Amino acid sequence: MLCFGMILKVKILEIKMNRTLISAAFAIVYAANTAYAAPISAFSEHELNHSFVINGGNSPEGIDIGFGPNALTIDRDSTTFVDDPTAIADDDIHVVIGNPFTDPPVAAEGSWVSTTILPNGTEGALAYYSSTVTTEDDPDPDEYDITRRSVAIEGEANAVITSAPIAASAAAFERLTRSYLFENTTNSLISFNIAGQFEAALGAQYNGIDGFARASAGFDLLFEPALGASVTYFPIAPYLTSSSDDDPGAIALEQLLIGSEGISFTASTSAMGDGGTTTALLEAQTRYIFGISLDAGASLVMNTGFQQANSVEYTPQPDVPAVPLPASIAFMTLGLGSLVGLRRRKAVKN
């Protein structure tokens, strides 16, 4: 039988989500534990890709494009817990600082794998997130303007408890925001466009009771136009979605807000344990173009960001014993029965 610890190590090395949303490693974990009367197995995962390109990848003449006035913010964490003093916890954190001005550009990377595994190797919890942000500047060596960016994020959380009803949980989240500044340095009106696309896939599955599995992800690309700046949204592709949340306790939600203010997308799936297998799946994608016009000397701030989160939790509830019938109630029932019999005998005599 494959052990859970070995599978987690394989997952850390591969760490690429299957488009069916129940990854091969998860399926192996589930199959490897079918010999047990498993209290629970809980899985949560997502993948989101988003990119945009400014003016076809070339800085519009007369427009300076760089990082904006709003500070870069990064918030990340990954944690696991199994309520057993013999459980072995481990964390693997990886960070790379990006550089858009090298050739090729250096992508900014961040990942965190947290595991807590029981010594038997067949039970434990895993939480994981990963993000890769590649930003590029104008290919002209004399121009140092940001013109492209692509973001790939993925995350997961899972827990498998088979031998005894002990609490377990896993959670990972990440949030990153950054702003970009467009400035017209000429005395003329300049127009250009920003074209982008995204695709997302999320899934959550819970097998058992007393717990849940959840996944969420989203991104923003929002504009703050100053005086003399304008933004126009051009729909160039339909917004396509598909979801499956027919199981009791399954929920799949998504929301896309898009217009002249920019684009904001959020999605989530959740599965609550009801004793069986509960699965929620969701996919979404679209493409878009924003037309930007800047009067002479005008500027525009574009705020971008993404967020991702996964969590699973199992909190076994103690069995509630049957409440015994108090002796006083039994005697009372017996007394009432005797009283009824006595009245019936008196009625016969009369």
C-alpha positions as CSV (number, residue, x, y, z in Angstrom):
1,M,0.0,0.0,0.0
2,L,1.3,3.5,-0.8
3,C,1.8,5.6,2.3
4,F,0.3,9.0,2.7
5,G,3.8,10.5,3.4
6,M,5.2,9.2,0.1
7,I,2.2,10.5,-1.8
8,L,2.6,14.0,-0.3
9,K,6.3,14.1,-1.3
10,V,5.3,13.1,-4.8
11,K,2.6,15.8,-4.7
12,I,5.2,18.4,-3.6
13,L,7.4,17.5,-6.6
14,E,4.6,17.4,-9.2
15,I,2.2,20.0,-7.6
16,K,0.2,20.6,-10.8
17,M,-3.6,20.4,-10.6
18,N,-5.4,17.9,-12.8
19,R,-8.2,19.6,-14.9
20,T,-10.7,17.1,-13.5
21,L,-10.1,18.8,-10.2
22,I,-9.6,15.5,-8.4
23,S,-5.9,15.1,-8.9
24,A,-4.1,11.9,-9.5
25,A,-2.3,12.1,-6.2
26,F,-5.6,12.7,-4.4
27,A,-7.1,9.7,-6.1
28,I,-4.2,7.6,-5.0
29,V,-4.6,8.8,-1.4
30,Y,-8.2,7.9,-1.5
31,A,-7.7,4.5,-3.1
32,A,-4.8,3.7,-0.8
33,N,-7.0,4.0,2.2
34,T,-10.1,2.1,1.1
35,A,-8.9,-0.8,3.2
36,Y,-9.8,1.3,6.3
37,A,-13.2,2.3,7.5
38,A,-12.1,5.9,6.8
39,P,-13.7,8.6,9.0
40,I,-13.0,11.3,6.4
41,S,-11.1,12.3,3.3
42,A,-11.2,16.0,2.4
43,F,-9.7,17.7,-0.7
44,S,-9.7,21.3,-1.9
45,E,-7.8,22.7,-4.9
46,H,-7.8,25.5,-7.5
47,E,-5.9,26.9,-10.4
48,L,-6.1,30.4,-12.0
49,N,-4.2,32.0,-14.8
50,H,-4.5,35.7,-15.8
51,S,-2.5,37.8,-18.1
52,F,-2.6,41.2,-19.8
53,V,-0.6,42.9,-22.5
54,I,-0.3,46.7,-23.1
55,N,-0.4,48.0,-26.6
56,G,0.6,44.7,-28.1
57,G,3.7,44.5,-25.9
58,N,5.2,47.8,-27.0
59,S,5.1,50.9,-25.0
60,P,2.9,53.6,-26.7
61,E,5.2,56.4,-27.8
62,G,5.0,59.3,-25.3
63,I,3.6,57.1,-22.5
64,D,5.7,56.2,-19.5
65,I,4.6,52.9,-17.8
66,G,6.0,51.8,-14.5
67,F,5.1,50.7,-11.0
68,G,2.5,52.9,-9.4
69,P,2.1,54.9,-6.2
70,N,0.3,52.2,-4.2
71,A,2.6,50.0,-2.2
72,L,3.2,46.4,-3.1
73,T,1.5,44.1,-0.6
74,I,2.0,40.4,0.0
75,D,0.2,38.3,2.6
76,R,0.8,34.5,2.7
77,D,0.4,31.6,5.1
78,S,0.2,27.8,5.1
79,T,-0.6,25.6,8.0
80,T,-1.7,22.0,8.9
81,F,-2.8,20.3,12.1
82,V,-3.5,16.8,13.2
83,D,-4.6,16.2,16.8
84,D,-2.0,13.6,17.7
85,P,1.2,14.2,19.7
86,T,3.1,11.8,17.5
87,A,2.3,13.7,14.3
88,I,5.3,15.0,12.3
89,A,5.0,18.6,11.0
90,D,7.1,20.1,8.2
91,D,7.2,23.3,6.1
92,D,8.9,24.0,2.8
93,I,9.0,27.7,1.8
94,H,10.3,29.0,-1.6
95,V,10.6,32.6,-2.7
96,V,12.2,34.3,-5.8
97,I,12.4,38.1,-6.3
98,G,11.3,39.0,-9.8
99,N,13.0,41.3,-12.2
100,P,11.1,42.6,-15.3
101,F,14.1,44.3,-16.9
102,T,16.4,41.3,-17.5
103,D,16.4,39.3,-20.7
104,P,14.5,37.0,-20.2
105,P,12.7,38.5,-17.2
106,V,13.0,36.8,-13.9
107,A,9.6,35.7,-12.6
108,A,8.6,36.4,-9.0
109,E,7.8,33.1,-7.3
110,G,6.3,32.1,-4.0
111,S,5.3,28.8,-2.6
112,W,4.7,27.2,0.8
113,V,4.0,23.5,1.5
114,S,2.9,22.6,5.0
115,T,2.5,18.9,6.0
116,T,1.6,17.1,9.2
117,I,1.7,13.3,8.9
118,L,1.2,10.5,11.4
119,P,4.0,8.0,11.9
120,N,2.0,5.3,10.1
121,G,2.4,7.3,6.9
122,T,-1.2,6.7,5.8
123,E,-2.8,9.7,7.5
124,G,-2.2,13.4,7.6
125,A,-2.9,16.8,6.2
126,L,-1.3,19.0,3.5
127,A,-1.7,22.7,2.7
128,Y,-0.1,24.4,-0.3
129,Y,-0.1,27.6,-2.4
130,S,2.1,28.7,-5.3
131,S,2.2,31.8,-7.4
132,T,4.4,32.8,-10.4
133,V,4.2,36.4,-11.6
134,T,6.1,37.2,-14.8
135,T,6.3,40.9,-15.7
136,E,8.1,42.1,-18.9
137,D,9.2,45.5,-20.1
138,D,9.3,47.0,-23.6
139,P,11.6,44.9,-25.9
140,D,13.3,48.2,-27.1
141,P,16.5,48.4,-25.0
142,D,16.0,52.2,-24.7
143,E,12.5,51.8,-23.2
144,Y,12.0,50.7,-19.6
145,D,8.2,50.5,-19.5
146,I,6.2,47.6,-18.1
147,T,4.2,46.1,-21.1
148,R,3.2,42.6,-20.1
149,R,2.2,40.6,-17.0
150,S,1.1,37.0,-16.5
151,V,0.0,35.4,-13.2
152,A,-0.3,31.7,-12.5
153,I,-1.6,30.6,-9.1
154,E,-2.6,27.3,-7.6
155,G,-3.4,26.0,-4.2
156,E,-4.7,23.0,-2.3
157,A,-5.5,21.6,1.1
158,N,-6.3,18.0,2.0
159,A,-6.7,15.7,4.9
160,V,-7.1,12.0,5.2
161,I,-7.9,10.4,8.6
162,T,-8.6,6.7,8.7
163,S,-7.6,4.9,11.9
164,A,-9.4,7.0,14.5
165,P,-11.7,10.1,14.7
166,I,-9.0,12.7,15.5
167,A,-9.3,16.4,14.5
168,A,-7.3,17.5,11.4
169,S,-7.1,20.7,9.4
170,A,-5.2,22.3,6.6
171,A,-5.3,25.9,5.3
172,A,-3.3,28.0,2.8
173,F,-3.9,31.5,1.5
174,E,-2.1,34.2,-0.4
175,R,-2.9,37.8,-1.4
176,L,-0.8,40.1,-3.6
177,T,-1.6,43.6,-4.8
178,R,0.5,46.0,-7.0
179,S,-0.3,49.2,-8.9
180,Y,1.0,50.5,-12.3
181,L,1.2,54.2,-13.4
182,F,0.6,55.4,-17.0
183,E,1.7,59.0,-17.7
184,N,1.3,61.0,-20.9
185,T,4.5,63.0,-21.2
186,T,3.5,64.7,-24.5
187,N,1.3,67.7,-25.5
188,S,-1.1,65.5,-27.4
189,L,-3.8,63.0,-26.8
190,I,-2.6,59.4,-26.8
191,S,-4.8,56.3,-27.0
192,F,-3.8,52.6,-26.6
193,N,-5.3,49.4,-25.3
194,I,-4.8,46.8,-22.6
195,A,-5.9,43.2,-23.6
196,G,-6.3,40.4,-21.1
197,Q,-7.7,37.0,-20.4
198,F,-8.2,34.6,-17.5
199,E,-9.2,31.0,-16.9
200,A,-10.0,29.4,-13.5
201,A,-10.9,26.0,-12.2
202,L,-11.8,25.1,-8.6
203,G,-12.9,22.0,-6.8
204,A,-13.8,20.8,-3.3
205,Q,-14.7,17.3,-2.1
206,Y,-15.5,16.0,1.4
207,N,-16.2,12.3,2.2
208,G,-17.6,11.7,5.7
209,I,-19.1,13.9,8.3
210,D,-18.1,16.7,10.8
211,G,-16.1,18.8,8.5
212,F,-15.8,20.7,5.2
213,A,-13.5,21.5,2.2
214,R,-13.3,24.9,0.5
215,A,-11.4,26.6,-2.3
216,S,-11.5,30.2,-3.5
217,A,-9.6,32.4,-5.9
218,G,-9.9,35.7,-7.8
219,F,-8.2,38.7,-9.3
220,D,-8.7,42.4,-9.8
221,L,-7.5,44.9,-12.5
222,L,-9.1,48.2,-11.6
223,F,-8.5,51.7,-12.9
224,E,-8.2,55.1,-11.1
225,P,-8.3,57.7,-13.9
226,A,-7.1,61.2,-13.1
227,L,-8.5,64.3,-14.9
228,G,-8.0,63.9,-18.6
229,A,-7.9,60.1,-18.6
230,S,-10.7,57.8,-19.8
231,V,-11.3,54.0,-19.9
232,T,-13.6,52.1,-22.3
233,Y,-14.4,48.4,-22.0
234,F,-14.7,46.3,-25.2
235,P,-16.2,42.8,-24.8
236,I,-14.4,40.5,-27.3
237,A,-15.4,37.1,-26.0
238,P,-18.3,35.5,-24.0
239,Y,-17.9,34.8,-20.3
240,L,-18.0,31.1,-20.1
241,T,-18.8,29.2,-16.9
242,S,-19.6,25.6,-15.9
243,S,-20.3,24.2,-12.4
244,S,-21.4,21.1,-10.6
245,D,-22.9,21.4,-7.1
246,D,-25.8,19.1,-7.1
247,D,-24.7,17.1,-4.0
248,P,-26.3,18.1,-0.7
249,G,-23.9,20.5,1.1
250,A,-22.1,21.4,-2.2
251,I,-21.9,25.1,-3.3
252,A,-20.1,26.6,-6.4
253,L,-20.2,30.4,-6.8
254,E,-18.6,32.9,-9.2
255,Q,-18.9,36.6,-9.9
256,L,-17.5,38.7,-12.7
257,L,-17.8,42.5,-12.6
258,I,-16.4,44.2,-15.7
259,G,-16.8,47.7,-17.2
260,S,-15.0,51.0,-17.5
261,E,-13.8,50.7,-13.9
262,G,-11.9,47.5,-14.7
263,I,-12.4,43.8,-14.1
264,S,-13.0,41.9,-10.8
265,F,-13.5,38.1,-10.7
266,T,-14.1,35.9,-7.7
267,A,-15.0,32.2,-7.4
268,S,-15.4,29.6,-4.7
269,T,-16.4,26.0,-4.1
270,S,-17.3,24.3,-0.8
271,A,-18.4,20.9,0.3
272,M,-19.9,20.1,3.7
273,G,-19.7,16.7,5.2
274,D,-23.1,14.9,5.3
275,G,-21.9,11.3,5.7
276,G,-21.5,10.6,1.9
277,T,-19.3,12.1,-0.8
278,T,-20.0,15.8,-1.5
279,T,-18.3,17.4,-4.5
280,A,-18.4,21.0,-5.9
281,L,-16.7,22.0,-9.2
282,L,-16.4,25.3,-11.1
283,E,-14.7,26.6,-14.2
284,A,-14.7,30.1,-15.8
285,Q,-12.9,32.0,-18.5
286,T,-13.1,35.1,-20.7
287,R,-11.1,37.7,-22.7
288,Y,-11.4,41.5,-22.7
289,I,-9.9,44.7,-24.0
290,F,-9.8,48.1,-22.3
291,G,-9.2,51.2,-24.4
292,I,-7.2,53.9,-22.6
293,S,-7.1,57.6,-23.6
294,L,-4.8,60.1,-21.9
295,D,-4.9,63.8,-22.6
296,A,-1.6,65.8,-22.6
297,G,0.0,65.4,-19.2
298,A,-2.8,63.1,-17.9
299,S,-2.2,60.0,-15.9
300,L,-3.9,56.8,-14.9
301,V,-3.3,54.3,-12.1
302,M,-4.1,50.6,-12.6
303,N,-4.4,48.5,-9.4
304,T,-3.9,44.8,-9.8
305,G,-4.1,41.9,-7.4
306,F,-5.0,38.3,-6.8
307,Q,-6.1,36.2,-3.9
308,Q,-6.3,32.4,-3.3
309,A,-7.3,30.3,-0.4
310,N,-7.9,26.6,0.4
311,S,-9.0,24.9,3.6
312,V,-10.2,21.6,4.9
313,E,-11.3,20.8,8.5
314,Y,-12.4,17.7,10.4
315,T,-13.7,18.1,13.9
316,P,-15.2,14.8,15.1
317,Q,-18.1,15.2,17.4
318,P,-18.4,12.9,20.4
319,D,-21.1,10.3,20.3
320,V,-24.2,11.3,22.3
321,P,-25.2,8.3,24.5
322,A,-28.9,7.4,24.8
323,V,-30.4,9.0,27.9
324,P,-31.6,6.3,30.3
325,L,-35.1,6.5,31.6
326,P,-35.0,7.7,35.2
327,A,-36.2,5.1,37.7
328,S,-38.8,7.6,39.1
329,I,-40.5,7.8,35.7
330,A,-40.6,4.0,35.5
331,F,-42.2,3.8,39.0
332,M,-44.6,6.6,38.1
333,T,-45.7,4.7,35.0
334,L,-46.2,1.6,37.0
335,G,-48.2,3.5,39.6
336,L,-50.4,5.1,36.9
337,G,-51.0,1.6,35.4
338,S,-52.0,0.3,38.9
339,L,-54.3,3.2,39.4
340,V,-56.1,2.6,36.1
341,G,-56.5,-1.1,36.9
342,L,-57.9,-0.3,40.4
343,R,-60.5,2.0,38.9
344,R,-61.5,-0.6,36.4
345,R,-62.0,-3.2,39.1
346,K,-64.1,-0.8,41.1
347,A,-66.3,-0.1,38.1
348,V,-66.9,-3.9,37.6
349,K,-68.0,-4.3,41.3
350,N,-70.4,-1.4,41.0
